[in-house]
Amino acid sequence: MSTESVVKDFDSWKSFLGKRVIQAEKMGMSDETISKLAFEIGEFLDQKVDPGNYSNRAIKELWDCGTDAEKQTIASLMVKLAKKNA
């Protein structure tokens, strides 16, 4: 499955991200480190990937109007959501 197709389908994205979060935890990464990485991924996606569906578009619009602290909250919540859907 390509990265582009994973990002376009929100359910696939949650599952994909959840599996990566679980892998990171098994490797010993802390929740704080995982959350910081999620923030960096969010920044990358915001700059480089056009949202392919309404769910991703809504998240992008929230990301675009948020402060760094609010973006970190979104990133942390995405990690929790992903783990729930792994």
C-alpha positions as CSV (number, residue, x, y, z in Angstrom):
1,M,0.0,0.0,0.0
2,S,1.5,3.3,-1.0
3,T,1.8,6.3,1.4
4,E,-0.5,8.3,-0.9
5,S,-3.3,5.8,-0.7
6,V,-2.9,5.4,3.0
7,V,-3.3,9.2,3.5
8,K,-6.3,9.5,1.2
9,D,-8.3,6.9,3.2
10,F,-8.7,8.1,6.8
11,D,-9.5,4.7,8.2
12,S,-6.4,3.3,6.6
13,W,-4.4,6.2,7.9
14,K,-5.5,5.6,11.4
15,S,-4.6,1.9,11.2
16,F,-1.3,2.6,9.5
17,L,-0.3,5.2,12.1
18,G,-1.6,3.0,15.0
19,K,0.7,0.2,13.9
20,R,3.7,2.6,13.7
21,V,2.9,3.9,17.2
22,I,2.8,0.4,18.6
23,Q,6.1,-0.4,16.9
24,A,7.6,2.7,18.4
25,E,6.4,1.8,21.9
26,K,7.9,-1.7,21.5
27,M,11.2,-0.1,20.6
28,G,11.0,1.8,23.9
29,M,10.0,5.3,22.7
30,S,8.2,7.4,25.3
31,D,4.7,8.8,24.7
32,E,6.3,12.3,24.7
33,T,8.8,11.3,21.9
34,I,6.0,9.7,19.9
35,S,3.9,12.8,20.3
36,K,6.8,15.0,19.1
37,L,7.3,12.7,16.1
38,A,3.5,12.9,15.3
39,F,3.9,16.7,15.4
40,E,6.7,16.6,12.9
41,I,4.7,14.3,10.6
42,G,1.8,16.7,10.9
43,E,4.0,19.6,9.8
44,F,5.3,17.5,6.9
45,L,1.9,16.5,5.7
46,D,0.6,20.1,6.1
47,Q,3.3,21.3,3.8
48,K,3.6,18.5,1.3
49,V,0.4,16.5,1.0
50,D,-3.0,17.7,-0.3
51,P,-5.7,16.2,1.8
52,G,-7.6,13.6,-0.3
53,N,-10.8,13.5,1.7
54,Y,-13.1,15.5,4.0
55,S,-11.6,14.1,7.2
56,N,-8.1,15.0,6.3
57,R,-9.2,18.4,5.0
58,A,-10.8,19.1,8.4
59,I,-7.7,18.1,10.3
60,K,-5.6,20.3,8.0
61,E,-7.8,23.3,8.5
62,L,-7.6,22.9,12.3
63,W,-3.8,22.4,12.0
64,D,-3.4,25.6,9.8
65,C,-5.2,27.8,12.3
66,G,-3.6,26.3,15.5
67,T,-0.7,27.6,17.5
68,D,2.2,25.2,18.0
69,A,0.8,24.2,21.4
70,E,-2.6,23.4,19.7
71,K,-0.9,21.5,16.9
72,Q,0.9,19.4,19.6
73,T,-2.5,18.7,21.1
74,I,-3.8,17.6,17.7
75,A,-0.8,15.4,17.2
76,S,-1.2,13.8,20.7
77,L,-4.9,13.2,20.0
78,M,-4.1,11.6,16.6
79,V,-1.6,9.2,18.4
80,K,-4.4,8.2,20.8
81,L,-6.9,7.8,18.0
82,A,-4.4,5.8,16.0
83,K,-3.6,3.4,18.9
84,K,-7.3,2.8,19.4
85,N,-7.6,1.9,15.7
86,A,-4.4,-0.2,15.3
